[in-house]
Amino acid sequence: MTSIERIRNVAIIAHIDHGKTTLIDSIFRATRLFRENARVAERVMDNNELERERGITIRAKHCSVEWKGYRINIIDTPGHADFSGEVERILAMVNSVLLLVDANEGPMPQTRYVLMRSLRLGLRPIVIVNKVDRPLANPVGALHKTFDLFVELGANDAQCDFPVLYGSGLHGWFVRDLEKDAREGMDAIFEAIVAHAPKPHGNPDAPFLMQISTLGWRDHIGRTGTGRVLQGTLRKGQEITRLTTRWAHACWQGPTHATESADWEVNGAFAERINHVWVTRGLDMVPTAEVTAGDIVTIAGPKEITIGDTLAAPELEDAALPPLEIEEPTVSMLFLVNSGPLAGRDGAAVTIRQIRTRLERELRTNVALRVEDIGRRDGVKVSGRGELHLAILIEEMRREGMELCVSPPEVITRQDAAGRLLEPMEELTIDVPVEYQGIVIEKVSRRKGEMTHMYNEGNGLLRLEFHIPTRGLIGYRGEFLTDTRGLGIMASRFVGYGPWAGEIVSRGRGSMISMDTGAATSYSLENLQERGTLFLSPMDPVYKGMIIGEHARPNDLPCNPTKRKALTNHRAAGKDHTDGLDVPRRLTLDTALEWIAPDELLEVTPKAVRPRKAVMDAEERKREERRRAAAC
């Protein structure tokens, strides 16, 4: 058992794609965690298939390394804003953080958010300026912006006096001084952690106390909880008291809300037994019989364990800790049974009971997710932290062989005490070449975005900052990449609720809707491509009400993509000459969710995503439109 004096618990925090997981790869190599001849994949901490494909960390992961007699527990945290709530809870388990900043981009929106949470908890970050060997890197400028951010967020003098390292996580070297030190090895990082990250607080001889920060699930065992032992010793089979707490009032007002001043209360005390105890050694979860203060451990036994629960020795009945914040959803969608004619062709046609069962399994560990029964026999309402949060869930379901239909994402609104309608707001940061600033500002302004700052980065890029409703960002990311020829970088973070900004027209073009069922023909598609952008190729199956493309005009266009050329006995010169078909625009799950309109659904199967009208029959759609017009 390692002495508490030689334990360091740190989390790596940064904006998305600033190099957290790649840095951990270099740490593993430097500490010789793997054999010399072992074949190790890149981004080894991203062990989920979706994480590897998308290049992002979705769920926080824990590992540990040994260096000169010290055990360093490291937590790799998500960088995307949709998973930021998990980062908040992770910070309760550590005593310091490694703040990664890209030497080119500098601090970004998620950098601000995670740093703010760290400073409020009293942590003293170690700043690492990463990717200093990249073209256009400006490590000194990035450091100055980071220091300004510390001051802006109210850091005290001790926190502003942070240690700084420069280097490249990809190539495995970090130094204190770019000019004098040799650019090789990772010792500078380990020395900084040992010297500047405090040892865990807690008396190993005191009664046992810990708080659950994250949840997991193991088949045949059930729900697991992970946290740091704050004091005392825990043994396998030990009896403990589980104390549950709650906020006395609904106090969530966005991530800037100071929950320390909110009232909370204990609402339950339960006698439990710890049946399993695990610690992390390297990348592996190792069962152990005993852990002590300072250790980050995973336990199993209590069936109803949840985020923020306090586990204490029986004599500590009044030792409940304040509850941890669980982020509230901001976006919702309907998950419906696939009712299209092609249901069951690509995967397993599921019933509403099977959809509910799958969502209940997800709720065991995904605490930011909400599932609500809205009285429909064919579906439920699912709410999450953002489009990506829900898209990841849908992607996991389709890879399990399930088929379903989902509605477009909608923001969750609320009312204030005066009865005003409020909606979620975002802080949007855009880095864009100077020549594209006009189209970006125009498009964001149409979506009710208000510019707050504009900076010239000095390298041909402008940084634009906006305050914009979450509604305004739905469907804009693909349009933004098109407008900037793929050269723009866009990032956003939820900052709370604000007054309703008014009507937003997010899509200015209509849909091309199939009027027949069958296989698409090249003869018909060649004529239709002049009317808009097609989503399918010849011989792809279509059905009535399915959307086959985007119309060039605002109105919907009914069409017949299955029409064949009439054959005759006559032949004329030039009649068989064709210009050919354009390459269709293939919709991915993410782009399709952004594209579909409020009266449309997305059919998701293991092999395809197909946009369609919610009401597939054309005559029924007309009657529905007349009813809505009469109601207005």
Secondary structure, 3 states (H helix, E strand, C coil): CCCHHHEEEEEEECCCCCCHHHHHHHHHHHCCCCCCCCCCCCCCCCCCHHHHHHCCCCCCEEEEEEECCEEEEEEECCCCHHHHHHHHHHHHHCCEEEEEEECCCECCHHHHHHHHHHHHCCCCCEEEEECCCCCCCCHHHHHHHHHHHHHHCCCCHHHHCCCEEEEECCCCEEECCCCCCCCCECHHHHHHHHHHCCCCCCCCCCCCEEECCEEEEECCCEEEEEEEEEECEEECCCEEEEEEEEECCCCCCCCCCCHHHCCEEEEEEEEEECCEEEEEEECEEEECCEEECCCEEEEECCCCCCCCCEEECCCCCCCCCCCCCCCCCCEEEEEECCCCCCCCCCCEECCHHHHHHHHHHHHCCCCCCEEECCCCCCEEEEEECCHHHHHHHHHHHHHCCEEEEECCCEECCEECCCCCEEEEEEEEEEEEEHHHHHHHHHHHHHCCCEEEEEEECCCCEEEEEEEEEHHHHCCCHHHHHHHCCCCCEEEEEEEEEEECCCCCCCCCCCEEEECCCEECCHHHHHHHCCCEEECCCCCCEECCCEEEEEECCCCCEEECCCCCCCCCCCCCCCCCCCCCCCCCCCCCHHHHHHHCCCCEEEEECCCCEEEEECCCCHHHHHHHHHHHHHHC
